[in-house]
Amino acid sequence: MAFVVIAASCADSSKNFSDTFKADWMKSCQNQAGVNLDKNKAKRYCQCSLEIVMDRYKNEDEARAAIPTMSVNQVQQILVLPCMK
């Protein structure tokens, strides 16, 4: 079990997402998703989409630069559909 924890923490060492970025993502996402989803589903959806962002990009600056340039279709395919299961 300790190996899994160590391996997971090593895998994330190259990622650089601040707690502020994560909290802001969750707050903004839940405000938007909460229009169509109940509170618990919105929270799960937003956590899922945040995890995708953190897996896809090296840091929050890269994510902030890339996401606004994505087409609606790209956002749907990358961030929405995988989290709506």
Sequence and secondary structure as in RCSB ss.txt:
>XXXX:A:sequence
MAFVVIAASCADSSKNFSDTFKADWMKSCQNQAGVNLDKNKAKRYCQCSLEIVMDRYKNEDEARAAIPTMSVNQV
QQILVLPCMK
>XXXX:A:secstr
 HHHHHHHHHHTTT B  HHHHHHHHHHHHHHHTTTS HHHHHHHHHHHHHHHHHH SBHHHHHHHGGGS HHHH
IIIIIGGG  
